[in-house]
Amino acid sequence: MRIPNQYNATIKLESYLGDPVDSDNSMSYKRTVALDEKDQYPEAACQQLNDFGLNHYYYPDSYGGKLISYLELFNLWKTVARRDLSVIIAHGKSWVGGLPIFIGGSEEQKKRAAEILKTGDQIALGLTEKDHGSDLLSTELCAEPVSGGFLLSGEKWLINNIVRGKAICLFAKTETSDDSLFSLFFVDKEYHFTQPGTYEDLPKIMTLGIRGIHVAALRFNACPIPENAVIGTLGDGLEHTIKSLQMTRCLMPAYSMGAGDTALRIALGFSLTRHLHNQPIFSIPHTRTSLLNAFIDLLIGDCVSTISVRAINMNPEQLIIWHCISKYIVPELVDQLIRDTAAILGARYYLREEYEYGVFQKILRDHLVISVFDGSTPVVLSWMLPQLVNLSRTVTNTSRDWDSIESKLQQLCSLHVDETFLDVSRLTLSAKENDLMMDGLFLAQQKIGNLANKHPDNDIYRILSKQLKLAVIKAEDNFKQLAATPSTQIKDFSKSEKGFNLAKKHCIIHAISTCVNLWFYNRDLFPQFFANGAWLVLAIRRLLMKLGEAEFPIPATITDDTCNELLRLFRNDQLFSFFPIDLSSRHSQCEPK
């Protein structure tokens, strides 16, 4: 097995952070729970990440940073999230805050942002307001044009690091003589907050999870900022924000994937050490099935996330739809995973101490916010629906260049192909190309069908061929229903129950395509178990059932082999992923505390 280059930094970080089961570790479960109990910011852990140099992955290499591959950044975040969501949400917010500057800012602004991030200081992002939530078009924070700059008046609410940050990227409306435009402003506290009384840091807001993070509000009262604080040109704020969200929503699932790995690891360890009637509860069929499904859901999340994150570099024009899919489906899968593994732990999931120092209940509370970050489920589905309706009207076009599509698929899905540099000009505000993953599903049906014909005795190929035929039928039916939406009704349709259901189905069909294409193009790279495709049969069956298909009959050997791989990864202390990176943790050796 050859580990792709994008995972090398992850291996180093995993070793550097050490064993979270070791209570002396600065990012141990014991310490993260203790800080959470006190609502205390994880200073030492964030400094440890700076000492490693994680902050240098938050700005491009062209400005002295290490950021080239977004898959590399995703895996680094996932490594931290396995230990503590609070830490990575606090630390990673600086990449989120600085992103609009690197997308649309001036050269001077980009250099200043890189300077701040290089020193380990933070940049916050101020989008939301108390009365409007994610409805950016209703923003009330006003930047009034005056001689030499603007006066900020209003309030931003529920902003991570807005008080601790050295700078803030603010979204505000700019009243002009003939219109109200929305703009982004790069506000450098050191140089711009020079008049006390014109701005006010409001008290920390108490939250259910991620209690140690400093989430607060900031109030402005005719606070002066200079003209050169505008990011890009006046009125570009909404465009730069939408493009930024396309990228952040692809990276956010790293939080879910890390948390899901730990939740499964804790529950699996418990099931092997907890005995009923002289047998480990893992031997109970329902328990075994629940844990196996959790493992499969992590692999599905891995596929969806990997494709979306690589698309930032390779196919950014596809993100207009894919970012919504990642933001919806991965947190949804992990929310269910956490609920299912909590049921296995029983009363222990509810404890704030004892078993694994009570870290499971912290994971449960912390992860609830992931589906809300950067737009809740209704927000991302509603945003995606008009794009899907437009896409559905071109999907039946048979005149496409299938050789070119095959080449794009191979470049995107083959993990041994290093990512290209991000060209932000390729980020779009509407779907202008056919969906590569939908085309990939149609091509996969043909390719897997050919494999099944070539190897008639291979159960995996035979079953995959049947499954993909069903998936294509589902995709075609979903597109027909989307295409039937009259153009005059798209606005109402994007808020309707029928529209939401069709959008969710599209997300599931997309997940099927990511799974099969990532497998197909990496069979020579994956370890033997993942290369043979047994897990893929179970993954597609699970996704088809979410589309309303009856449970697909699977030979017991496929389920048993996948279950044995889950146990092997656990006992070897390796990541639940296609590339079984060695972990510093010792869950497999730990009896319940």
Backbone torsions as a table, in degrees:
resi	resn	phi	psi	omega
1	MET	NA	134.2	177.7
2	ARG	-113.7	120.5	179.6
3	ILE	-77.8	127.4	178.6
4	PRO	-60.9	156.2	-176.6
5	ASN	-58.0	-31.5	-175.8
6	GLN	-68.3	-6.4	-179.0
7	TYR	-105.6	-4.4	-175.5
8	ASN	-64.9	-43.9	179.6
9	ALA	-64.7	-33.3	178.2
10	THR	-63.1	-42.5	178.4
11	ILE	-60.6	-42.0	179.1
12	LYS	-66.3	-42.1	-179.6
13	LEU	-66.4	-41.3	178.6
14	GLU	-57.8	-44.9	178.4
15	SER	-67.0	-40.0	-177.3
16	TYR	-64.3	-41.2	-176.0
17	LEU	-74.8	-24.5	175.7
18	GLY	78.9	-169.9	-172.0
19	ASP	-83.3	116.8	178.0
20	PRO	-68.6	-15.4	176.4
21	VAL	-77.0	-22.6	179.3
22	ASP	-75.0	113.0	-174.1
23	SER	-65.1	-18.1	178.7
24	ASP	-81.9	-11.1	-179.5
25	ASN	-72.1	138.7	-177.1
26	SER	-66.7	-17.6	175.9
27	MET	-119.1	37.1	178.6
28	SER	-78.5	160.1	176.9
29	TYR	-58.5	-40.5	-178.3
30	LYS	-60.0	-45.5	-177.5
31	ARG	-73.3	-37.2	-179.8
32	THR	-66.4	-38.6	177.4
33	VAL	-68.0	-40.6	179.5
34	ALA	-61.8	-42.3	178.1
35	LEU	-65.9	-39.4	179.6
36	ASP	-63.1	-39.1	179.0
37	GLU	-62.2	-29.9	-178.1
38	LYS	-96.7	3.0	-174.1
39	ASP	54.4	40.0	-171.8
40	GLN	-104.1	134.2	-179.1
41	TYR	-64.8	137.9	-176.2
42	PRO	-80.5	67.4	-175.8
43	GLU	-57.9	-51.7	-174.6
44	ALA	-63.2	-40.7	-179.0
45	ALA	-66.8	-42.4	178.7
46	CYS	-65.2	-37.0	177.2
47	GLN	-67.3	-35.8	177.6
48	GLN	-61.4	-38.8	177.6
49	LEU	-67.4	-37.7	175.5
50	ASN	-65.6	-38.6	178.8
51	ASP	-62.8	-35.2	175.6
52	PHE	-69.3	-32.2	-178.4
53	GLY	105.0	18.6	-179.1
54	LEU	-61.2	-34.3	179.9
55	ASN	-59.9	-24.3	180.0
56	HIS	-74.5	-12.1	175.0
57	TYR	-87.2	5.4	-178.3
58	TYR	-97.7	-0.8	177.0
59	TYR	-142.9	150.0	-169.8
60	PRO	-63.6	155.4	179.0
61	ASP	-63.9	-24.6	178.7
62	SER	-68.3	-13.1	175.9
63	TYR	-116.1	21.9	175.8
64	GLY	94.5	0.8	-179.3
65	GLY	-90.5	-169.2	-179.4
66	LYS	-114.0	5.2	-174.9
67	LEU	-79.8	109.6	171.4
68	ILE	-127.0	-56.3	-178.2
69	SER	-95.5	121.9	177.4
70	TYR	-75.5	-22.5	173.4
71	LEU	-67.4	-35.3	176.5
72	GLU	-63.0	-45.5	178.1
73	LEU	-63.3	-41.6	178.4
74	PHE	-56.2	-47.6	-177.5
75	ASN	-69.2	-32.2	175.0
76	LEU	-64.9	-45.0	178.0
77	TRP	-62.4	-41.7	179.6
78	LYS	-60.0	-38.1	179.7
79	THR	-63.1	-41.8	178.3
80	VAL	-72.0	-40.7	-177.9
81	ALA	-62.4	-25.5	175.9
82	ARG	-62.0	-25.5	-177.0
83	ARG	-97.3	-44.5	-176.0
84	ASP	-162.8	115.2	177.5
85	LEU	-64.2	-35.3	-179.1
86	SER	-58.0	-42.7	-176.0
87	VAL	-65.2	-49.0	-175.4
88	ILE	-72.8	-31.3	176.6
89	ILE	-68.2	-39.4	177.6
90	ALA	-67.3	-46.2	-175.2
91	HIS	-75.6	-44.3	-175.8
92	GLY	-70.2	-15.8	-179.1
93	LYS	-61.5	-24.4	179.6
94	SER	-66.8	-35.0	174.3
95	TRP	-65.2	-42.6	179.4
96	VAL	-62.0	-44.0	-178.2
97	GLY	-67.9	-34.7	-178.0
98	GLY	-83.8	-16.8	-172.9
99	LEU	-57.8	-46.6	-179.8
100	PRO	-58.9	-29.0	179.4
101	ILE	-68.8	-43.6	-179.5
102	PHE	-74.4	-16.7	175.4
103	ILE	-83.7	-45.4	-172.3
104	GLY	-128.5	0.9	-174.1
105	GLY	-78.1	169.2	175.7
106	SER	-75.6	166.5	178.6
107	GLU	-59.4	-40.1	179.3
108	GLU	-63.6	-42.2	179.5
109	GLN	-65.6	-41.3	179.7
110	LYS	-63.1	-41.6	179.3
111	LYS	-65.3	-40.2	179.0
112	ARG	-66.9	-41.7	178.2
113	ALA	-62.0	-44.1	178.8
114	ALA	-62.3	-37.9	178.6
115	GLU	-62.2	-43.1	179.2
116	ILE	-64.6	-47.2	-177.4
117	LEU	-68.0	-34.5	-179.3
118	LYS	-60.8	-37.6	-178.5
119	THR	-80.8	-4.2	-179.3
120	GLY	89.6	3.3	175.5
121	ASP	-75.2	169.6	-169.9
122	GLN	-113.3	150.6	172.5
123	ILE	-122.0	124.0	179.8
124	ALA	-94.3	163.8	177.4
125	LEU	-124.7	116.7	-177.6
126	GLY	-105.0	95.6	178.9
127	LEU	-109.6	-50.5	-166.1
128	THR	-84.1	155.8	176.4
129	GLU	-133.0	153.6	-171.2
130	LYS	-59.9	-40.1	-175.3
131	ASP	-86.8	-6.9	-172.4
132	HIS	-131.4	-11.3	177.9
133	GLY	55.3	-124.8	-177.2
134	SER	-87.2	3.7	-179.6
135	ASP	-79.7	85.8	-174.8
136	LEU	-65.1	-29.0	-178.2
137	LEU	-69.9	-13.5	177.6
138	SER	-100.4	11.4	-179.1
139	THR	-52.5	133.9	179.2
140	GLU	-106.0	-21.5	176.9
141	LEU	-55.8	122.4	-172.3
142	CYS	-113.2	135.1	171.9
143	ALA	-109.3	100.1	-176.4
144	GLU	-83.9	121.2	179.3
145	PRO	-65.4	130.1	174.8
146	VAL	-136.0	173.6	179.0
147	SER	-59.7	121.1	177.1
148	GLY	86.0	-1.2	-179.9
149	GLY	165.8	-136.0	-174.8
150	PHE	-144.4	158.2	171.6
151	LEU	-114.3	119.9	179.1
152	LEU	-86.9	130.5	176.1
153	SER	-140.4	130.6	-178.7
154	GLY	134.6	-161.8	-173.2
155	GLU	-145.6	141.0	169.7
156	LYS	-111.8	143.6	-167.0
157	TRP	-134.1	148.7	179.3
158	LEU	57.2	53.6	-177.0
159	ILE	-112.4	122.7	179.1
160	ASN	-70.6	126.5	177.0
161	ASN	65.7	20.1	-178.0
162	ILE	-67.3	-27.1	176.7
163	VAL	-88.6	-40.3	-176.7
164	ARG	-77.2	-25.5	-174.9
165	GLY	-65.0	144.1	176.4
166	LYS	-78.2	-22.6	178.2
167	ALA	-144.7	162.5	-179.2
168	ILE	-136.6	137.6	171.0
169	CYS	-99.3	111.9	-171.5
170	LEU	-109.6	138.1	175.1
171	PHE	-102.3	124.3	-176.7
172	ALA	-145.4	158.7	173.0
173	LYS	-89.8	147.5	-178.5
174	THR	-122.4	108.1	-177.6
175	GLU	-76.4	126.6	175.4
176	THR	-119.5	178.2	-175.6
177	SER	-65.7	-28.5	-174.0
178	ASP	-120.5	-2.4	-175.8
179	ASP	-167.3	170.3	171.8
180	SER	-114.8	116.5	179.9
181	LEU	-106.4	159.5	177.0
182	PHE	-111.0	134.5	-177.1
183	SER	-135.9	157.9	173.0
184	LEU	-106.0	143.7	-178.9
185	PHE	-128.5	133.2	175.0
186	PHE	-94.1	101.1	-175.4
187	VAL	-100.5	112.8	179.4
188	ASP	-95.2	108.7	-173.0
189	LYS	-56.6	-39.8	-175.3
190	GLU	-60.9	-34.1	-175.2
191	TYR	-108.0	-21.5	-173.0
192	HIS	-104.2	-30.0	179.7
193	PHE	-89.8	77.8	-174.0
194	THR	-111.4	-4.6	-177.7
195	GLN	-120.3	94.2	178.3
196	PRO	-54.0	142.9	-178.9
197	GLY	97.8	-16.3	178.4
198	THR	-94.8	-6.7	176.5
199	TYR	-145.1	153.2	-176.6
200	GLU	-145.4	122.0	172.1
201	ASP	-77.5	120.2	-180.0
202	LEU	-89.4	159.2	-174.8
203	PRO	-60.8	154.5	176.2
204	LYS	-57.0	140.9	179.6
205	ILE	-95.1	128.3	-177.7
206	MET	-78.5	133.9	-175.1
207	THR	-125.4	161.3	179.7
208	LEU	-68.5	-47.4	178.5
209	GLY	-118.1	-174.1	-176.0
210	ILE	35.7	51.9	-170.3
211	ARG	-66.0	-27.6	-176.5
212	GLY	-78.1	-16.7	-177.6
213	ILE	-71.8	142.0	-179.0
214	HIS	-88.8	88.0	175.8
215	VAL	-97.1	126.1	-174.4
216	ALA	-152.3	-167.7	178.1
217	ALA	-129.1	161.6	179.5
218	LEU	-136.7	129.0	-176.5
219	ARG	-111.6	136.9	179.9
220	PHE	-117.4	142.2	177.8
221	ASN	-135.0	88.5	-176.9
222	ALA	53.1	50.2	-179.1
223	CYS	-83.4	119.9	-176.4
224	PRO	-78.2	136.2	171.7
225	ILE	-134.3	150.7	-175.3
226	PRO	-75.5	163.9	-179.1
227	GLU	-62.2	-32.5	-177.4
228	ASN	-79.1	6.7	174.5
229	ALA	-78.1	-16.4	179.8
230	VAL	-64.4	130.7	175.7
231	ILE	-87.3	118.9	-174.8
232	GLY	74.8	-134.3	176.7
233	THR	-114.1	159.2	-178.7
234	LEU	-57.8	129.9	179.9
235	GLY	96.0	-3.8	-179.9
236	ASP	-88.5	1.4	-170.4
237	GLY	-59.4	-43.0	-177.9
238	LEU	-66.7	-41.1	179.4
239	GLU	-62.1	-47.7	-179.2
240	HIS	-65.6	-35.0	179.6
241	THR	-68.4	-44.1	179.2
242	ILE	-61.9	-42.6	179.2
243	LYS	-66.0	-38.0	177.7
244	SER	-64.7	-42.8	-179.4
245	LEU	-63.8	-32.0	177.4
246	GLN	-60.3	-32.2	-179.5
247	MET	-86.5	-44.7	-177.5
248	THR	-64.7	-36.1	-179.5
249	ARG	-69.6	-21.2	173.8
250	CYS	-78.7	-30.9	-178.4
251	LEU	-84.5	-30.0	-176.8
252	MET	-54.8	-36.1	178.4
253	PRO	-58.2	-15.4	174.1
254	ALA	-58.7	-36.0	177.3
255	TYR	-61.0	-45.6	-179.2
256	SER	-64.4	-43.5	-176.2
257	MET	-64.6	-40.0	177.4
258	GLY	-66.3	-45.2	179.1
259	ALA	-63.8	-39.6	-179.9
260	GLY	-64.9	-38.3	177.5
261	ASP	-59.8	-45.6	-178.8
262	THR	-69.0	-40.9	179.1
263	ALA	-60.6	-44.9	178.7
264	LEU	-65.9	-41.1	-178.1
265	ARG	-62.6	-42.0	180.0
266	ILE	-66.6	-46.3	-178.3
267	ALA	-66.6	-39.7	179.4
268	LEU	-65.8	-42.9	177.3
269	GLY	-60.0	-40.8	178.4
270	PHE	-64.0	-42.6	-176.8
271	SER	-65.5	-24.0	-179.7
272	LEU	-88.4	-18.2	-177.9
273	THR	-109.6	-15.9	177.8
274	ARG	-89.1	124.7	-176.3
275	HIS	-113.5	140.5	169.3
276	LEU	-129.4	129.0	-179.6
277	HIS	54.3	42.3	176.1
278	ASN	66.0	18.8	177.6
279	GLN	-130.1	140.6	174.5
280	PRO	-63.4	144.6	-176.8
281	ILE	-67.2	-12.0	173.7
282	PHE	-61.0	-27.7	-178.8
283	SER	-74.7	-12.0	176.3
284	ILE	-71.6	123.8	-174.4
285	PRO	-51.8	-42.7	-178.2
286	HIS	-64.7	-41.4	179.2
287	THR	-64.0	-46.9	-179.7
288	ARG	-59.8	-43.8	-179.8
289	THR	-64.8	-41.3	179.4
290	SER	-61.5	-42.9	-179.9
291	LEU	-69.8	-38.2	177.9
292	LEU	-64.7	-42.6	177.4
293	ASN	-62.5	-38.2	177.6
294	ALA	-62.7	-41.1	177.4
295	PHE	-62.0	-45.5	179.6
296	ILE	-63.0	-40.9	179.3
297	ASP	-63.7	-35.9	175.4
298	LEU	-64.0	-40.0	179.0
299	LEU	-67.5	-37.8	175.3
300	ILE	-62.0	-46.6	178.0
301	GLY	-60.0	-37.8	177.4
302	ASP	-60.8	-43.2	-179.4
303	CYS	-65.9	-51.1	-178.8
304	VAL	-58.7	-46.2	-177.5
305	SER	-66.4	-45.0	-176.7
306	THR	-59.9	-43.9	-179.5
307	ILE	-66.0	-45.5	-178.5
308	SER	-64.3	-42.5	-177.2
309	VAL	-69.5	-40.4	176.6
310	ARG	-64.8	-30.3	179.7
311	ALA	-65.3	-24.4	176.5
312	ILE	-56.1	-44.1	178.1
313	ASN	-81.8	-42.6	-167.1
314	MET	-93.1	-39.5	-174.7
315	ASN	-140.8	60.9	-174.4
316	PRO	-60.8	-23.9	178.8
317	GLU	-66.9	-16.7	178.2
318	GLN	-82.8	-13.7	-173.0
319	LEU	-67.9	-20.6	-176.3
320	ILE	-55.6	-29.8	175.1
321	ILE	-106.6	-40.3	-172.4
322	TRP	-65.0	-31.2	-179.4
323	HIS	-64.6	-34.0	177.6
324	CYS	-68.9	-38.6	-179.3
325	ILE	-63.8	-48.2	179.6
326	SER	-60.8	-44.3	-176.4
327	LYS	-65.8	-30.7	179.0
328	TYR	-82.3	-54.0	-163.6
329	ILE	-78.4	-37.0	-175.2
330	VAL	-69.9	-51.5	175.3
331	PRO	-59.1	-34.2	178.5
332	GLU	-63.4	-45.2	178.2
333	LEU	-61.5	-43.5	-176.6
334	VAL	-74.9	-33.0	172.7
335	ASP	-56.2	-45.9	179.1
336	GLN	-66.7	-40.3	177.1
337	LEU	-57.2	-44.9	-178.7
338	ILE	-66.0	-40.1	177.8
339	ARG	-64.1	-42.1	-178.3
340	ASP	-68.0	-40.8	179.2
341	THR	-72.8	-28.8	174.9
342	ALA	-62.5	-37.8	179.0
343	ALA	-63.5	-32.6	178.6
344	ILE	-71.3	-39.1	179.2
345	LEU	-70.9	-22.5	-179.9
346	GLY	65.3	-136.0	-176.7
347	ALA	-60.3	-26.6	-175.7
348	ARG	-65.7	-25.0	179.2
349	TYR	-68.1	-21.7	-173.7
350	TYR	-90.3	-10.1	-174.0
351	LEU	-81.7	142.5	177.0
352	ARG	-97.1	14.6	178.6
353	GLU	-157.7	-174.2	178.3
354	GLU	66.7	-105.1	-168.4
355	TYR	-59.9	117.8	-175.5
356	GLU	48.6	37.4	175.5
357	TYR	61.6	19.0	178.9
358	GLY	77.1	19.8	-174.4
359	VAL	-71.6	-22.9	-176.5
360	PHE	-63.5	-44.2	-179.2
361	GLN	-63.5	-29.8	176.0
362	LYS	-68.4	-42.7	176.8
363	ILE	-59.1	-45.2	-178.6
364	LEU	-59.1	-47.3	-178.5
365	ARG	-70.2	-43.4	-177.2
366	ASP	-62.8	-42.1	-172.8
367	HIS	-72.1	-19.0	-179.8
368	LEU	-58.0	-26.9	-175.1
369	VAL	-82.7	-14.9	-173.5
370	ILE	-63.3	-39.0	-179.8
371	SER	-70.6	-12.3	179.4
372	VAL	-94.4	-31.9	-179.1
373	PHE	-51.4	138.1	172.9
374	ASP	52.1	34.7	178.7
375	GLY	109.7	122.4	-179.7
376	SER	-73.2	174.7	180.0
377	THR	-56.1	-48.3	178.0
378	PRO	-60.1	-35.4	-178.9
379	VAL	-65.7	-47.8	-176.1
380	VAL	-71.9	-35.0	177.8
381	LEU	-68.1	-41.1	179.2
382	SER	-65.0	-38.0	178.0
383	TRP	-66.7	-36.9	-175.2
384	MET	-74.7	-31.9	-169.6
385	LEU	-59.5	-46.9	178.0
386	PRO	-60.1	-35.5	177.6
387	GLN	-65.7	-39.3	179.7
388	LEU	-67.0	-38.6	178.7
389	VAL	-62.1	-45.1	178.1
390	ASN	-63.7	-41.5	179.8
391	LEU	-63.4	-38.9	-174.6
392	SER	-63.3	-23.0	-177.2
393	ARG	-82.5	-6.4	178.5
394	THR	-116.0	-7.7	-171.1
395	VAL	-67.6	-24.1	-178.5
396	THR	-88.4	2.8	179.6
397	ASN	-68.0	116.1	-175.7
398	THR	-93.1	3.4	-176.5
399	SER	-89.9	10.8	-177.1
400	ARG	-70.0	157.1	179.1
401	ASP	-85.2	93.1	-173.6
402	TRP	-69.0	-28.2	175.9
403	ASP	-65.9	-40.9	177.7
404	SER	-66.0	-40.2	178.3
405	ILE	-62.5	-43.7	178.1
406	GLU	-59.8	-41.5	179.8
407	SER	-64.2	-43.4	178.4
408	LYS	-63.2	-41.9	178.7
409	LEU	-60.3	-45.5	-178.1
410	GLN	-63.7	-42.1	179.2
411	GLN	-64.0	-41.7	-177.8
412	LEU	-71.0	-44.1	-170.2
413	CYS	-88.6	-21.6	-177.7
414	SER	-78.5	110.7	-173.4
415	LEU	-73.6	-13.7	175.9
416	HIS	-80.3	-6.9	175.1
417	VAL	-89.6	115.3	-179.8
418	ASP	-66.7	146.5	179.8
419	GLU	-67.0	148.0	174.6
420	THR	-82.8	167.9	176.6
421	PHE	-67.4	141.3	179.8
422	LEU	-68.7	128.7	172.6
423	ASP	-107.1	100.9	-172.9
424	VAL	-65.1	-20.1	179.1
425	SER	-67.2	-15.8	179.6
426	ARG	-86.3	-8.8	172.7
427	LEU	-69.7	135.3	-174.7
428	THR	-122.3	167.2	178.1
429	LEU	-103.8	-4.0	176.4
430	SER	-152.7	156.3	-177.9
431	ALA	-70.7	114.4	-177.5
432	LYS	-112.6	-8.5	179.3
433	GLU	-125.3	158.9	173.0
434	ASN	-63.4	151.1	-177.4
435	ASP	-73.7	117.7	-175.1
436	LEU	-64.9	-35.4	-179.5
437	MET	-73.7	-30.8	175.1
438	MET	-70.1	-42.9	173.8
439	ASP	-60.7	-38.3	179.6
440	GLY	-63.4	-32.2	177.9
441	LEU	-67.0	-43.6	179.7
442	PHE	-64.6	-40.4	177.7
443	LEU	-67.9	-38.5	-179.5
444	ALA	-62.3	-37.7	178.4
445	GLN	-58.3	-42.5	179.8
446	GLN	-67.9	-45.6	-176.1
447	LYS	-66.8	-41.5	179.9
448	ILE	-71.3	-34.7	175.0
449	GLY	-60.9	-39.5	177.4
450	ASN	-65.1	-40.6	177.3
451	LEU	-62.7	-41.4	-179.7
452	ALA	-64.4	-38.6	178.5
453	ASN	-69.2	-35.5	-178.5
454	LYS	-74.2	-30.7	-178.2
455	HIS	-126.2	73.5	-173.4
456	PRO	-63.6	-19.0	-179.3
457	ASP	-91.5	-0.7	-178.5
458	ASN	-88.1	107.0	-178.1
459	ASP	-60.5	-37.4	-176.8
460	ILE	-64.5	-48.1	178.8
461	TYR	-62.9	-40.6	-178.3
462	ARG	-62.3	-46.1	-178.6
463	ILE	-69.3	-42.2	179.3
464	LEU	-59.2	-40.0	179.6
465	SER	-60.5	-45.0	178.4
466	LYS	-65.5	-41.7	-179.0
467	GLN	-63.3	-42.2	-177.0
468	LEU	-70.2	-30.9	173.7
469	LYS	-61.4	-42.9	176.8
470	LEU	-64.1	-41.3	-178.7
471	ALA	-63.5	-40.0	179.1
472	VAL	-65.8	-40.0	176.8
473	ILE	-61.0	-43.8	178.1
474	LYS	-61.5	-42.8	-179.4
475	ALA	-63.6	-45.3	-178.8
476	GLU	-64.4	-40.2	178.1
477	ASP	-65.4	-41.5	-179.8
478	ASN	-63.6	-42.3	179.6
479	PHE	-66.2	-37.0	178.2
480	LYS	-62.1	-42.0	179.1
481	GLN	-67.3	-37.8	177.6
482	LEU	-66.9	-42.4	-177.7
483	ALA	-66.6	-22.5	-178.9
484	ALA	-76.5	-5.7	-179.1
485	THR	-74.1	119.9	178.2
486	PRO	-62.6	143.4	-178.8
487	SER	-57.9	-32.6	-178.6
488	THR	-72.7	-13.4	-176.5
489	GLN	-110.3	7.1	-175.4
490	ILE	-61.4	-39.4	-177.8
491	LYS	-60.9	-47.9	178.6
492	ASP	-69.9	-36.8	-179.2
493	PHE	-61.9	-34.3	-177.5
494	SER	-71.4	-6.1	177.2
495	LYS	-116.5	2.7	-173.7
496	SER	-88.9	158.9	177.6
497	GLU	-63.9	-40.7	178.5
498	LYS	-62.5	-43.1	178.9
499	GLY	-61.5	-44.7	179.3
500	PHE	-61.5	-41.3	-179.7
501	ASN	-64.1	-40.7	178.3
502	LEU	-67.5	-37.4	177.7
503	ALA	-65.1	-41.9	178.4
504	LYS	-63.1	-41.2	178.3
505	LYS	-62.8	-39.5	178.1
506	HIS	-62.0	-40.0	178.5
507	CYS	-60.6	-41.1	-179.8
508	ILE	-68.3	-42.1	178.2
509	ILE	-63.7	-40.7	176.1
510	HIS	-59.2	-41.7	179.7
511	ALA	-61.6	-40.4	177.5
512	ILE	-59.4	-44.8	-179.0
513	SER	-64.9	-41.3	179.5
514	THR	-63.5	-40.3	-179.4
515	CYS	-62.0	-51.2	-173.9
516	VAL	-70.9	-36.6	-178.7
517	ASN	-75.2	-37.2	176.6
518	LEU	-63.9	-39.7	177.0
519	TRP	-65.6	-47.4	-173.4
520	PHE	-60.6	-41.1	-174.6
521	TYR	-89.2	0.7	-179.1
522	ASN	-129.6	18.5	-178.6
523	ARG	-62.2	-29.0	178.9
524	ASP	-81.4	-9.7	-176.3
525	LEU	-105.5	-33.9	-178.1
526	PHE	-67.7	153.5	168.8
527	PRO	-59.3	163.3	-170.4
528	GLN	-54.9	-45.5	-177.4
529	PHE	-60.7	-48.2	-177.8
530	PHE	-70.1	-26.7	178.2
531	ALA	-71.2	-30.2	-175.1
532	ASN	-77.2	-17.6	170.0
533	GLY	91.6	5.4	179.6
534	ALA	-59.6	-43.8	179.1
535	TRP	-60.7	-34.8	-177.3
536	LEU	-65.8	-39.0	176.8
537	VAL	-58.8	-44.5	-179.3
538	LEU	-69.4	-36.8	-179.8
539	ALA	-65.4	-46.0	-178.5
540	ILE	-69.4	-37.2	175.3
541	ARG	-58.5	-43.8	-178.8
542	ARG	-64.1	-39.5	-180.0
543	LEU	-72.9	-37.9	176.9
544	LEU	-63.5	-35.7	177.6
545	MET	-65.0	-32.7	176.0
546	LYS	-68.6	-21.0	176.8
547	LEU	-90.6	3.8	176.2
548	GLY	98.4	3.2	178.0
549	GLU	-75.4	148.3	175.7
550	ALA	-67.0	157.8	-178.7
551	GLU	-59.7	126.5	-175.7
552	PHE	-80.3	128.4	-179.8
553	PRO	-65.6	128.2	-176.7
554	ILE	-125.7	134.2	174.8
555	PRO	-58.2	142.5	-178.0
556	ALA	-60.0	-28.3	-178.5
557	THR	-63.3	-33.7	179.9
558	ILE	-67.4	-45.1	178.4
559	THR	-65.6	-44.3	-179.2
560	ASP	-63.4	-42.8	179.9
561	ASP	-62.6	-40.5	-179.3
562	THR	-69.1	-38.9	177.3
563	CYS	-64.6	-40.0	178.0
564	ASN	-65.1	-34.6	177.7
565	GLU	-68.4	-40.1	175.6
566	LEU	-57.1	-46.8	179.6
567	LEU	-66.2	-37.7	-179.8
568	ARG	-63.9	-45.3	179.3
569	LEU	-61.9	-40.5	179.4
570	PHE	-65.0	-48.3	-176.1
571	ARG	-69.8	-23.6	176.3
572	ASN	-92.2	4.3	-176.9
573	ASP	50.7	59.7	178.7
574	GLN	-124.7	155.2	-176.7
575	LEU	-62.9	141.3	174.9
576	PHE	-78.4	81.5	-175.2
577	SER	-160.4	175.0	-179.6
578	PHE	-65.5	-31.0	177.5
579	PHE	-110.8	99.8	-172.3
580	PRO	-73.0	75.1	179.4
581	ILE	-63.0	136.8	177.3
582	ASP	-68.0	132.0	-178.5
583	LEU	-100.2	156.8	176.1
584	SER	-81.7	-15.1	-175.2
585	SER	-75.6	158.6	-178.2
586	ARG	-125.3	42.3	-179.8
587	HIS	-57.3	-38.1	-174.3
588	SER	-66.7	-19.2	-177.7
589	GLN	-99.8	-3.0	-171.0
590	CYS	-97.7	127.1	168.3
591	GLU	-82.0	156.1	177.5
592	PRO	-55.0	136.5	-179.0
593	LYS	-88.4	NA	NA
